[in-house]
Amino acid sequence: MPENVRAEIADTGLVEAVLFAAGNPMSVKEIAHIIERDVLGTQNIITRLQQELDERKSGLTLRQVAGGYQLATRPEAFGTVERLSQVVDRKISAPTMETLSIIAFKQPITKAEIENIRGVRIERALQKLIELELVAEVGRKPVLGRPILYGTTATFLRCFGINTLEDLPDLPTTEEAVAGLDNEQLELFQEVQHLQEAQEMENDEEKE
């Protein structure tokens, strides 16, 4: 950003703009790198930004989540913002719905585990589900790297008209699923099965 333009924007304004553009939570270190400030100074700016949002009775607030900060709707504005769904097209694409289905039935689940099931990257689909508040971070998996675990939300239950996750329909058996495949899908399914069997045999040989 040109210095003459940046000089006209307060530090709190810079942080607000960065968090607005990011959407996802950002750590203080990440924000500091973007606005070219030290970590302690950035933390002070974040504190001042929250004070400014409160003083001007902004509809936004700062939420501290997953080790970072995120701009979020102030709770008092939820009722008004919910009415936005009446005029905004919120259709979910097929790939996004597939991702939501996996999360609903396999939760809590990591991004890598979802991608392993779908066989494709899911950044956009996952971000869309988070934006729609159908999916949220629910913890960290206790393994190396402690990846984020995702699960469905109360909004998901309301949207699909169910009281609890126990009300979700049972998944079809393998036989039932195969019976509904066309020839091309069946060939792909069999190919995947053969690959899995080969991988299992290879793993067994390595153990021996």
HELIX and SHEET records of a PDB file:
HELIX    1   1 GLU A    3  ARG A    6  1                                   4    
HELIX    2   2 ASP A   11  ALA A   22  1                                  12    
HELIX    3   3 VAL A   28  ILE A   35  1                                   8    
HELIX    4   4 VAL A   39  GLU A   55  1                                  17    
HELIX    5   5 PRO A   75  ALA A   77  5                                   3    
HELIX    6   6 PHE A   78  GLU A   82  1                                   5    
HELIX    7   7 ARG A   83  GLN A   86  5                                   4    
HELIX    8   8 ALA A   94  LYS A  106  1                                  13    
HELIX    9   9 LYS A  111  ARG A  118  1                                   8    
HELIX   10  10 GLU A  123  GLU A  131  1                                   9    
HELIX   11  11 ALA A  154  CYS A  159  1                                   6    
HELIX   12  12 LEU A  165  ASP A  167  5                                   3    
HELIX   13  13 THR A  174  ALA A  179  1                                   6    
HELIX   14  14 ASN A  183  LYS A  207  1                                  25    
SHEET    1   A 2 LEU A  60  VAL A  65  0                                        
SHEET    2   A 2 GLY A  68  THR A  73 -1                                        
SHEET    1   B 3 ILE A 109  THR A 110  0                                        
SHEET    2   B 3 ILE A 148  THR A 152 -1                                        
SHEET    3   B 3 VAL A 135  ARG A 140 -1                                        
END                                                                             
